[in-house]
Amino acid sequence: MRVPVDASAVEVYASGGRDVLSTRWFPVAEELSVALHGSCAAGHVWAMGDGMAGTY
């Protein structure tokens, strides 16, 4: 499962991309906490950059 989250979008990709969910999200906190419930072989977290940086 992959769950990219940025300033206003959340996307969930499961089953190798066969199942997809996208939504808009406007957090009010300065920091984001993520909790996983269940078991998995491995987990990774990557920081997402601002693809629009310097354009506005």
PDBQT receptor file of N, H, CA, C and O in Angstrom, charges set to zero:
ATOM      1  N   MET A   1       0.854  -1.168   0.000  1.00  0.00    +0.000 N 
ATOM      2  CA  MET A   1       0.000   0.000   0.000  1.00  0.00    +0.000 C 
ATOM      3  C   MET A   1       0.895   1.225   0.000  1.00  0.00    +0.000 C 
ATOM      4  O   MET A   1       1.870   1.294   0.749  1.00  0.00    +0.000 OA
ATOM      5  N   ARG A   2       0.564   2.177  -0.833  1.00  0.00    +0.000 N 
ATOM      6  H   ARG A   2      -0.227   2.120  -1.442  1.00  0.00    +0.000 HD
ATOM      7  CA  ARG A   2       1.260   3.469  -0.865  1.00  0.00    +0.000 C 
ATOM      8  C   ARG A   2       0.235   4.560  -0.563  1.00  0.00    +0.000 C 
ATOM      9  O   ARG A   2      -0.880   4.553  -1.084  1.00  0.00    +0.000 OA
ATOM     10  N   VAL A   3       0.645   5.501   0.295  1.00  0.00    +0.000 N 
ATOM     11  H   VAL A   3       1.551   5.507   0.718  1.00  0.00    +0.000 HD
ATOM     12  CA  VAL A   3      -0.250   6.589   0.681  1.00  0.00    +0.000 C 
ATOM     13  C   VAL A   3       0.511   7.916   0.597  1.00  0.00    +0.000 C 
ATOM     14  O   VAL A   3       1.040   8.376   1.609  1.00  0.00    +0.000 OA
ATOM     15  N   PRO A   4       0.578   8.538  -0.577  1.00  0.00    +0.000 N 
ATOM     16  CA  PRO A   4       1.193   9.861  -0.675  1.00  0.00    +0.000 C 
ATOM     17  C   PRO A   4       0.266  10.926  -0.078  1.00  0.00    +0.000 C 
ATOM     18  O   PRO A   4      -0.934  10.955  -0.354  1.00  0.00    +0.000 OA
ATOM     19  N   VAL A   5       0.854  11.797   0.744  1.00  0.00    +0.000 N 
ATOM     20  H   VAL A   5       1.828  11.774   0.968  1.00  0.00    +0.000 HD
ATOM     21  CA  VAL A   5       0.105  12.883   1.378  1.00  0.00    +0.000 C 
ATOM     22  C   VAL A   5       0.901  14.162   1.169  1.00  0.00    +0.000 C 
ATOM     23  O   VAL A   5       2.092  14.203   1.477  1.00  0.00    +0.000 OA
ATOM     24  N   ASP A   6       0.265  15.205   0.651  1.00  0.00    +0.000 N 
ATOM     25  H   ASP A   6      -0.703  15.172   0.400  1.00  0.00    +0.000 HD
ATOM     26  CA  ASP A   6       0.929  16.500   0.576  1.00  0.00    +0.000 C 
ATOM     27  C   ASP A   6       0.050  17.547   1.240  1.00  0.00    +0.000 C 
ATOM     28  O   ASP A   6      -0.805  17.197   2.053  1.00  0.00    +0.000 OA
ATOM     29  N   ALA A   7       0.233  18.800   0.922  1.00  0.00    +0.000 N 
ATOM     30  H   ALA A   7       0.927  19.085   0.261  1.00  0.00    +0.000 HD
ATOM     31  CA  ALA A   7      -0.465  19.878   1.629  1.00  0.00    +0.000 C 
ATOM     32  C   ALA A   7      -1.982  19.786   1.537  1.00  0.00    +0.000 C 
ATOM     33  O   ALA A   7      -2.667  20.215   2.465  1.00  0.00    +0.000 OA
ATOM     34  N   SER A   8      -2.532  19.245   0.456  1.00  0.00    +0.000 N 
ATOM     35  H   SER A   8      -1.975  18.897  -0.298  1.00  0.00    +0.000 HD
ATOM     36  CA  SER A   8      -3.988  19.217   0.332  1.00  0.00    +0.000 C 
ATOM     37  C   SER A   8      -4.521  17.958  -0.344  1.00  0.00    +0.000 C 
ATOM     38  O   SER A   8      -5.713  17.891  -0.643  1.00  0.00    +0.000 OA
ATOM     39  N   ALA A   9      -3.695  16.981  -0.587  1.00  0.00    +0.000 N 
ATOM     40  H   ALA A   9      -2.727  17.035  -0.344  1.00  0.00    +0.000 HD
ATOM     41  CA  ALA A   9      -4.165  15.763  -1.266  1.00  0.00    +0.000 C 
ATOM     42  C   ALA A   9      -3.687  14.520  -0.536  1.00  0.00    +0.000 C 
ATOM     43  O   ALA A   9      -2.575  14.474  -0.008  1.00  0.00    +0.000 OA
ATOM     44  N   VAL A  10      -4.554  13.515  -0.518  1.00  0.00    +0.000 N 
ATOM     45  H   VAL A  10      -5.457  13.552  -0.947  1.00  0.00    +0.000 HD
ATOM     46  CA  VAL A  10      -4.212  12.203   0.012  1.00  0.00    +0.000 C 
ATOM     47  C   VAL A  10      -4.591  11.202  -1.064  1.00  0.00    +0.000 C 
ATOM     48  O   VAL A  10      -5.708  11.229  -1.581  1.00  0.00    +0.000 OA
ATOM     49  N   GLU A  11      -3.659  10.320  -1.402  1.00  0.00    +0.000 N 
ATOM     50  H   GLU A  11      -2.751  10.298  -0.982  1.00  0.00    +0.000 HD
ATOM     51  CA  GLU A  11      -3.932   9.274  -2.389  1.00  0.00    +0.000 C 
ATOM     52  C   GLU A  11      -3.559   7.940  -1.768  1.00  0.00    +0.000 C 
ATOM     53  O   GLU A  11      -2.520   7.823  -1.118  1.00  0.00    +0.000 OA
ATOM     54  N   VAL A  12      -4.390   6.948  -1.962  1.00  0.00    +0.000 N 
ATOM     55  H   VAL A  12      -5.234   7.043  -2.490  1.00  0.00    +0.000 HD
ATOM     56  CA  VAL A  12      -4.138   5.612  -1.433  1.00  0.00    +0.000 C 
ATOM     57  C   VAL A  12      -4.118   4.647  -2.603  1.00  0.00    +0.000 C 
ATOM     58  O   VAL A  12      -5.068   4.576  -3.382  1.00  0.00    +0.000 OA
ATOM     59  N   TYR A  13      -3.021   3.903  -2.719  1.00  0.00    +0.000 N 
ATOM     60  H   TYR A  13      -2.249   3.961  -2.086  1.00  0.00    +0.000 HD
ATOM     61  CA  TYR A  13      -2.887   2.888  -3.765  1.00  0.00    +0.000 C 
ATOM     62  C   TYR A  13      -2.692   1.540  -3.081  1.00  0.00    +0.000 C 
ATOM     63  O   TYR A  13      -1.737   1.363  -2.324  1.00  0.00    +0.000 OA
ATOM     64  N   ALA A  14      -3.576   0.600  -3.336  1.00  0.00    +0.000 N 
ATOM     65  H   ALA A  14      -4.352   0.744  -3.950  1.00  0.00    +0.000 HD
ATOM     66  CA  ALA A  14      -3.493  -0.724  -2.743  1.00  0.00    +0.000 C 
ATOM     67  C   ALA A  14      -3.561  -1.785  -3.840  1.00  0.00    +0.000 C 
ATOM     68  O   ALA A  14      -3.984  -1.510  -4.963  1.00  0.00    +0.000 OA
ATOM     69  N   SER A  15      -3.148  -2.966  -3.506  1.00  0.00    +0.000 N 
ATOM     70  H   SER A  15      -2.803  -3.189  -2.594  1.00  0.00    +0.000 HD
ATOM     71  CA  SER A  15      -3.199  -4.103  -4.436  1.00  0.00    +0.000 C 
ATOM     72  C   SER A  15      -2.465  -3.800  -5.735  1.00  0.00    +0.000 C 
ATOM     73  O   SER A  15      -2.956  -4.107  -6.821  1.00  0.00    +0.000 OA
ATOM     74  N   GLY A  16      -1.277  -3.192  -5.615  1.00  0.00    +0.000 N 
ATOM     75  H   GLY A  16      -0.878  -2.943  -4.733  1.00  0.00    +0.000 HD
ATOM     76  CA  GLY A  16      -0.494  -2.883  -6.795  1.00  0.00    +0.000 C 
ATOM     77  C   GLY A  16      -1.111  -1.817  -7.677  1.00  0.00    +0.000 C 
ATOM     78  O   GLY A  16      -0.805  -1.758  -8.868  1.00  0.00    +0.000 OA
ATOM     79  N   GLY A  17      -1.968  -0.974  -7.129  1.00  0.00    +0.000 N 
ATOM     80  H   GLY A  17      -2.216  -1.022  -6.161  1.00  0.00    +0.000 HD
ATOM     81  CA  GLY A  17      -2.600   0.096  -7.891  1.00  0.00    +0.000 C 
ATOM     82  C   GLY A  17      -3.965  -0.270  -8.452  1.00  0.00    +0.000 C 
ATOM     83  O   GLY A  17      -4.585   0.545  -9.135  1.00  0.00    +0.000 OA
ATOM     84  N   ARG A  18      -4.443  -1.473  -8.179  1.00  0.00    +0.000 N 
ATOM     85  H   ARG A  18      -3.939  -2.135  -7.624  1.00  0.00    +0.000 HD
ATOM     86  CA  ARG A  18      -5.782  -1.857  -8.656  1.00  0.00    +0.000 C 
ATOM     87  C   ARG A  18      -6.883  -1.143  -7.889  1.00  0.00    +0.000 C 
ATOM     88  O   ARG A  18      -7.952  -0.863  -8.433  1.00  0.00    +0.000 OA
ATOM     89  N   ASP A  19      -6.614  -0.851  -6.619  1.00  0.00    +0.000 N 
ATOM     90  H   ASP A  19      -5.746  -1.078  -6.178  1.00  0.00    +0.000 HD
ATOM     91  CA  ASP A  19      -7.582  -0.126  -5.786  1.00  0.00    +0.000 C 
ATOM     92  C   ASP A  19      -6.988   1.234  -5.454  1.00  0.00    +0.000 C 
ATOM     93  O   ASP A  19      -5.885   1.319  -4.915  1.00  0.00    +0.000 OA
ATOM     94  N   VAL A  20      -7.718   2.299  -5.776  1.00  0.00    +0.000 N 
ATOM     95  H   VAL A  20      -8.615   2.229  -6.214  1.00  0.00    +0.000 HD
ATOM     96  CA  VAL A  20      -7.206   3.658  -5.613  1.00  0.00    +0.000 C 
ATOM     97  C   VAL A  20      -8.264   4.536  -4.959  1.00  0.00    +0.000 C 
ATOM     98  O   VAL A  20      -9.450   4.433  -5.274  1.00  0.00    +0.000 OA
ATOM     99  N   LEU A  21      -7.829   5.398  -4.049  1.00  0.00    +0.000 N 
ATOM    100  H   LEU A  21      -6.866   5.481  -3.793  1.00  0.00    +0.000 HD
ATOM    101  CA  LEU A  21      -8.700   6.393  -3.432  1.00  0.00    +0.000 C 
ATOM    102  C   LEU A  21      -7.939   7.713  -3.419  1.00  0.00    +0.000 C 
ATOM    103  O   LEU A  21      -6.771   7.752  -3.033  1.00  0.00    +0.000 OA
ATOM    104  N   SER A  22      -8.588   8.782  -3.833  1.00  0.00    +0.000 N 
ATOM    105  H   SER A  22      -9.537   8.750  -4.146  1.00  0.00    +0.000 HD
ATOM    106  CA  SER A  22      -8.000  10.120  -3.785  1.00  0.00    +0.000 C 
ATOM    107  C   SER A  22      -8.990  11.059  -3.120  1.00  0.00    +0.000 C 
ATOM    108  O   SER A  22     -10.199  10.961  -3.329  1.00  0.00    +0.000 OA
ATOM    109  N   THR A  23      -8.456  11.976  -2.310  1.00  0.00    +0.000 N 
ATOM    110  H   THR A  23      -7.474  12.055  -2.140  1.00  0.00    +0.000 HD
ATOM    111  CA  THR A  23      -9.314  12.956  -1.664  1.00  0.00    +0.000 C 
ATOM    112  C   THR A  23      -8.528  14.228  -1.382  1.00  0.00    +0.000 C 
ATOM    113  O   THR A  23      -7.297  14.208  -1.377  1.00  0.00    +0.000 OA
ATOM    114  N   ARG A  24      -9.212  15.312  -1.152  1.00  0.00    +0.000 N 
ATOM    115  H   ARG A  24     -10.212  15.328  -1.156  1.00  0.00    +0.000 HD
ATOM    116  CA  ARG A  24      -8.583  16.567  -0.734  1.00  0.00    +0.000 C 
ATOM    117  C   ARG A  24      -8.657  16.628   0.778  1.00  0.00    +0.000 C 
ATOM    118  O   ARG A  24      -9.602  16.125   1.386  1.00  0.00    +0.000 OA
ATOM    119  N   TRP A  25      -7.654  17.246   1.379  1.00  0.00    +0.000 N 
ATOM    120  H   TRP A  25      -6.886  17.655   0.885  1.00  0.00    +0.000 HD
ATOM    121  CA  TRP A  25      -7.561  17.290   2.823  1.00  0.00    +0.000 C 
ATOM    122  C   TRP A  25      -6.845  18.573   3.200  1.00  0.00    +0.000 C 
ATOM    123  O   TRP A  25      -5.786  18.868   2.647  1.00  0.00    +0.000 OA
ATOM    124  N   PHE A  26      -7.389  19.336   4.117  1.00  0.00    +0.000 N 
ATOM    125  H   PHE A  26      -8.250  19.097   4.567  1.00  0.00    +0.000 HD
ATOM    126  CA  PHE A  26      -6.810  20.606   4.515  1.00  0.00    +0.000 C 
ATOM    127  C   PHE A  26      -6.520  20.582   6.009  1.00  0.00    +0.000 C 
ATOM    128  O   PHE A  26      -7.354  20.996   6.814  1.00  0.00    +0.000 OA
ATOM    129  N   PRO A  27      -5.326  20.094   6.383  1.00  0.00    +0.000 N 
ATOM    130  CA  PRO A  27      -4.987  19.979   7.808  1.00  0.00    +0.000 C 
ATOM    131  C   PRO A  27      -4.797  21.353   8.443  1.00  0.00    +0.000 C 
ATOM    132  O   PRO A  27      -4.445  22.317   7.763  1.00  0.00    +0.000 OA
ATOM    133  N   VAL A  28      -5.031  21.435   9.738  1.00  0.00    +0.000 N 
ATOM    134  H   VAL A  28      -5.317  20.652  10.291  1.00  0.00    +0.000 HD
ATOM    135  CA  VAL A  28      -4.847  22.690  10.459  1.00  0.00    +0.000 C 
ATOM    136  C   VAL A  28      -3.613  22.648  11.353  1.00  0.00    +0.000 C 
ATOM    137  O   VAL A  28      -3.196  23.687  11.863  1.00  0.00    +0.000 OA
ATOM    138  N   ALA A  29      -3.019  21.473  11.556  1.00  0.00    +0.000 N 
ATOM    139  H   ALA A  29      -3.358  20.628  11.142  1.00  0.00    +0.000 HD
ATOM    140  CA  ALA A  29      -1.834  21.330  12.394  1.00  0.00    +0.000 C 
ATOM    141  C   ALA A  29      -0.571  21.553  11.565  1.00  0.00    +0.000 C 
ATOM    142  O   ALA A  29      -0.570  21.345  10.352  1.00  0.00    +0.000 OA
ATOM    143  N   GLU A  30       0.494  21.975  12.224  1.00  0.00    +0.000 N 
ATOM    144  H   GLU A  30       0.493  22.144  13.210  1.00  0.00    +0.000 HD
ATOM    145  CA  GLU A  30       1.780  22.183  11.549  1.00  0.00    +0.000 C 
ATOM    146  C   GLU A  30       2.471  20.859  11.228  1.00  0.00    +0.000 C 
ATOM    147  O   GLU A  30       3.263  20.792  10.287  1.00  0.00    +0.000 OA
ATOM    148  N   GLU A  31       2.182  19.805  11.996  1.00  0.00    +0.000 N 
ATOM    149  H   GLU A  31       1.539  19.860  12.760  1.00  0.00    +0.000 HD
ATOM    150  CA  GLU A  31       2.825  18.517  11.805  1.00  0.00    +0.000 C 
ATOM    151  C   GLU A  31       1.781  17.437  11.579  1.00  0.00    +0.000 C 
ATOM    152  O   GLU A  31       0.635  17.567  12.009  1.00  0.00    +0.000 OA
ATOM    153  N   LEU A  32       2.184  16.376  10.907  1.00  0.00    +0.000 N 
ATOM    154  H   LEU A  32       3.115  16.270  10.558  1.00  0.00    +0.000 HD
ATOM    155  CA  LEU A  32       1.306  15.250  10.598  1.00  0.00    +0.000 C 
ATOM    156  C   LEU A  32       1.836  13.999  11.266  1.00  0.00    +0.000 C 
ATOM    157  O   LEU A  32       3.026  13.699  11.170  1.00  0.00    +0.000 OA
ATOM    158  N   SER A  33       0.974  13.273  11.936  1.00  0.00    +0.000 N 
ATOM    159  H   SER A  33       0.007  13.517  12.015  1.00  0.00    +0.000 HD
ATOM    160  CA  SER A  33       1.332  11.981  12.522  1.00  0.00    +0.000 C 
ATOM    161  C   SER A  33       0.604  10.897  11.760  1.00  0.00    +0.000 C 
ATOM    162  O   SER A  33      -0.561  11.055  11.398  1.00  0.00    +0.000 OA
ATOM    163  N   VAL A  34       1.288   9.804  11.519  1.00  0.00    +0.000 N 
ATOM    164  H   VAL A  34       2.235   9.676  11.814  1.00  0.00    +0.000 HD
ATOM    165  CA  VAL A  34       0.698   8.672  10.815  1.00  0.00    +0.000 C 
ATOM    166  C   VAL A  34       0.845   7.442  11.685  1.00  0.00    +0.000 C 
ATOM    167  O   VAL A  34       1.931   7.170  12.197  1.00  0.00    +0.000 OA
ATOM    168  N   ALA A  35      -0.227   6.701  11.857  1.00  0.00    +0.000 N 
ATOM    169  H   ALA A  35      -1.109   6.922  11.441  1.00  0.00    +0.000 HD
ATOM    170  CA  ALA A  35      -0.202   5.476  12.650  1.00  0.00    +0.000 C 
ATOM    171  C   ALA A  35      -0.650   4.314  11.781  1.00  0.00    +0.000 C 
ATOM    172  O   ALA A  35      -1.649   4.410  11.067  1.00  0.00    +0.000 OA
ATOM    173  N   LEU A  36       0.087   3.226  11.843  1.00  0.00    +0.000 N 
ATOM    174  H   LEU A  36       0.899   3.148  12.422  1.00  0.00    +0.000 HD
ATOM    175  CA  LEU A  36      -0.275   2.010  11.116  1.00  0.00    +0.000 C 
ATOM    176  C   LEU A  36      -0.780   0.983  12.107  1.00  0.00    +0.000 C 
ATOM    177  O   LEU A  36      -0.142   0.732  13.130  1.00  0.00    +0.000 OA
ATOM    178  N   HIS A  37      -1.914   0.392  11.811  1.00  0.00    +0.000 N 
ATOM    179  H   HIS A  37      -2.432   0.595  10.981  1.00  0.00    +0.000 HD
ATOM    180  CA  HIS A  37      -2.478  -0.645  12.660  1.00  0.00    +0.000 C 
ATOM    181  C   HIS A  37      -2.535  -1.922  11.846  1.00  0.00    +0.000 C 
ATOM    182  O   HIS A  37      -3.160  -1.957  10.786  1.00  0.00    +0.000 OA
ATOM    183  N   GLY A  38      -1.897  -2.957  12.323  1.00  0.00    +0.000 N 
ATOM    184  H   GLY A  38      -1.389  -2.929  13.184  1.00  0.00    +0.000 HD
ATOM    185  CA  GLY A  38      -1.838  -4.217  11.585  1.00  0.00    +0.000 C 
ATOM    186  C   GLY A  38      -0.396  -4.650  11.466  1.00  0.00    +0.000 C 
ATOM    187  O   GLY A  38       0.455  -4.232  12.250  1.00  0.00    +0.000 OA
ATOM    188  N   SER A  39      -0.126  -5.476  10.498  1.00  0.00    +0.000 N 
ATOM    189  H   SER A  39      -0.817  -5.816   9.861  1.00  0.00    +0.000 HD
ATOM    190  CA  SER A  39       1.247  -5.942  10.319  1.00  0.00    +0.000 C 
ATOM    191  C   SER A  39       1.652  -5.805   8.854  1.00  0.00    +0.000 C 
ATOM    192  O   SER A  39       0.826  -5.893   7.946  1.00  0.00    +0.000 OA
ATOM    193  N   CYS A  40       2.940  -5.587   8.659  1.00  0.00    +0.000 N 
ATOM    194  H   CYS A  40       3.611  -5.515   9.397  1.00  0.00    +0.000 HD
ATOM    195  CA  CYS A  40       3.485  -5.510   7.304  1.00  0.00    +0.000 C 
ATOM    196  C   CYS A  40       4.946  -5.915   7.363  1.00  0.00    +0.000 C 
ATOM    197  O   CYS A  40       5.566  -5.878   8.426  1.00  0.00    +0.000 OA
ATOM    198  N   ALA A  41       5.488  -6.297   6.232  1.00  0.00    +0.000 N 
ATOM    199  H   ALA A  41       4.985  -6.327   5.369  1.00  0.00    +0.000 HD
ATOM    200  CA  ALA A  41       6.876  -6.753   6.173  1.00  0.00    +0.000 C 
ATOM    201  C   ALA A  41       7.848  -5.592   6.347  1.00  0.00    +0.000 C 
ATOM    202  O   ALA A  41       8.900  -5.754   6.966  1.00  0.00    +0.000 OA
ATOM    203  N   ALA A  42       7.507  -4.420   5.806  1.00  0.00    +0.000 N 
ATOM    204  H   ALA A  42       6.653  -4.288   5.303  1.00  0.00    +0.000 HD
ATOM    205  CA  ALA A  42       8.400  -3.268   5.888  1.00  0.00    +0.000 C 
ATOM    206  C   ALA A  42       7.591  -1.985   5.703  1.00  0.00    +0.000 C 
ATOM    207  O   ALA A  42       6.503  -1.997   5.127  1.00  0.00    +0.000 OA
ATOM    208  N   GLY A  43       8.133  -0.900   6.192  1.00  0.00    +0.000 N 
ATOM    209  H   GLY A  43       9.017  -0.890   6.660  1.00  0.00    +0.000 HD
ATOM    210  CA  GLY A  43       7.492   0.393   6.008  1.00  0.00    +0.000 C 
ATOM    211  C   GLY A  43       8.542   1.441   5.700  1.00  0.00    +0.000 C 
ATOM    212  O   GLY A  43       9.656   1.375   6.220  1.00  0.00    +0.000 OA
ATOM    213  N   HIS A  44       8.203   2.403   4.863  1.00  0.00    +0.000 N 
ATOM    214  H   HIS A  44       7.298   2.456   4.440  1.00  0.00    +0.000 HD
ATOM    215  CA  HIS A  44       9.125   3.469   4.487  1.00  0.00    +0.000 C 
ATOM    216  C   HIS A  44       8.369   4.790   4.490  1.00  0.00    +0.000 C 
ATOM    217  O   HIS A  44       7.181   4.832   4.172  1.00  0.00    +0.000 OA
ATOM    218  N   VAL A  45       9.053   5.861   4.846  1.00  0.00    +0.000 N 
ATOM    219  H   VAL A  45      10.019   5.827   5.104  1.00  0.00    +0.000 HD
ATOM    220  CA  VAL A  45       8.480   7.197   4.814  1.00  0.00    +0.000 C 
ATOM    221  C   VAL A  45       9.412   8.085   4.002  1.00  0.00    +0.000 C 
ATOM    222  O   VAL A  45      10.619   8.110   4.245  1.00  0.00    +0.000 OA
ATOM    223  N   TRP A  46       8.859   8.811   3.042  1.00  0.00    +0.000 N 
ATOM    224  H   TRP A  46       7.879   8.792   2.845  1.00  0.00    +0.000 HD
ATOM    225  CA  TRP A  46       9.628   9.744   2.233  1.00  0.00    +0.000 C 
ATOM    226  C   TRP A  46       9.015  11.128   2.402  1.00  0.00    +0.000 C 
ATOM    227  O   TRP A  46       7.792  11.266   2.435  1.00  0.00    +0.000 OA
ATOM    228  N   ALA A  47       9.847  12.142   2.509  1.00  0.00    +0.000 N 
ATOM    229  H   ALA A  47      10.840  12.031   2.482  1.00  0.00    +0.000 HD
ATOM    230  CA  ALA A  47       9.350  13.513   2.552  1.00  0.00    +0.000 C 
ATOM    231  C   ALA A  47       9.034  13.951   1.129  1.00  0.00    +0.000 C 
ATOM    232  O   ALA A  47       9.825  13.722   0.215  1.00  0.00    +0.000 OA
ATOM    233  N   MET A  48       7.888  14.574   0.943  1.00  0.00    +0.000 N 
ATOM    234  H   MET A  48       7.245  14.760   1.686  1.00  0.00    +0.000 HD
ATOM    235  CA  MET A  48       7.501  15.071  -0.371  1.00  0.00    +0.000 C 
ATOM    236  C   MET A  48       7.872  16.538  -0.460  1.00  0.00    +0.000 C 
ATOM    237  O   MET A  48       7.613  17.306   0.467  1.00  0.00    +0.000 OA
ATOM    238  N   GLY A  49       8.471  16.927  -1.557  1.00  0.00    +0.000 N 
ATOM    239  H   GLY A  49       8.682  16.303  -2.309  1.00  0.00    +0.000 HD
ATOM    240  CA  GLY A  49       8.828  18.314  -1.768  1.00  0.00    +0.000 C 
ATOM    241  C   GLY A  49       7.662  19.081  -2.376  1.00  0.00    +0.000 C 
ATOM    242  O   GLY A  49       6.635  18.500  -2.730  1.00  0.00    +0.000 OA
ATOM    243  N   ASP A  50       7.832  20.367  -2.490  1.00  0.00    +0.000 N 
ATOM    244  H   ASP A  50       8.665  20.838  -2.202  1.00  0.00    +0.000 HD
ATOM    245  CA  ASP A  50       6.823  21.226  -3.104  1.00  0.00    +0.000 C 
ATOM    246  C   ASP A  50       7.132  21.362  -4.580  1.00  0.00    +0.000 C 
ATOM    247  O   ASP A  50       8.038  22.107  -4.954  1.00  0.00    +0.000 OA
ATOM    248  N   GLY A  51       6.400  20.663  -5.422  1.00  0.00    +0.000 N 
ATOM    249  H   GLY A  51       5.664  20.058  -5.118  1.00  0.00    +0.000 HD
ATOM    250  CA  GLY A  51       6.618  20.688  -6.859  1.00  0.00    +0.000 C 
ATOM    251  C   GLY A  51       6.350  22.038  -7.482  1.00  0.00    +0.000 C 
ATOM    252  O   GLY A  51       6.780  22.298  -8.606  1.00  0.00    +0.000 OA
ATOM    253  N   MET A  52       5.652  22.896  -6.778  1.00  0.00    +0.000 N 
ATOM    254  H   MET A  52       5.303  22.686  -5.865  1.00  0.00    +0.000 HD
ATOM    255  CA  MET A  52       5.337  24.235  -7.281  1.00  0.00    +0.000 C 
ATOM    256  C   MET A  52       6.238  25.304  -6.672  1.00  0.00    +0.000 C 
ATOM    257  O   MET A  52       6.047  26.491  -6.938  1.00  0.00    +0.000 OA
ATOM    258  N   ALA A  53       7.211  24.907  -5.864  1.00  0.00    +0.000 N 
ATOM    259  H   ALA A  53       7.366  23.943  -5.648  1.00  0.00    +0.000 HD
ATOM    260  CA  ALA A  53       8.094  25.874  -5.205  1.00  0.00    +0.000 C 
ATOM    261  C   ALA A  53       8.744  26.796  -6.226  1.00  0.00    +0.000 C 
ATOM    262  O   ALA A  53       9.257  26.350  -7.253  1.00  0.00    +0.000 OA
ATOM    263  N   GLY A  54       8.712  28.070  -5.929  1.00  0.00    +0.000 N 
ATOM    264  H   GLY A  54       8.296  28.432  -5.095  1.00  0.00    +0.000 HD
ATOM    265  CA  GLY A  54       9.341  29.054  -6.793  1.00  0.00    +0.000 C 
ATOM    266  C   GLY A  54       8.496  29.493  -7.986  1.00  0.00    +0.000 C 
ATOM    267  O   GLY A  54       8.932  30.324  -8.783  1.00  0.00    +0.000 OA
ATOM    268  N   THR A  55       7.283  28.936  -8.112  1.00  0.00    +0.000 N 
ATOM    269  H   THR A  55       6.929  28.261  -7.464  1.00  0.00    +0.000 HD
ATOM    270  CA  THR A  55       6.442  29.302  -9.249  1.00  0.00    +0.000 C 
ATOM    271  C   THR A  55       5.346  30.286  -8.872  1.00  0.00    +0.000 C 
ATOM    272  O   THR A  55       4.620  30.769  -9.741  1.00  0.00    +0.000 OA
ATOM    273  N   TYR A  56       5.222  30.582  -7.604  1.00  0.00    +0.000 N 
ATOM    274  H   TYR A  56       5.811  30.190  -6.898  1.00  0.00    +0.000 HD
ATOM    275  CA  TYR A  56       4.174  31.515  -7.168  1.00  0.00    +0.000 C 
ATOM    276  C   TYR A  56       4.710  32.447  -6.122  1.00  0.00    +0.000 C 
ATOM    277  O   TYR A  56       3.980  33.306  -5.628  1.00  0.00    +0.000 OA
TER     278      TYR A  56
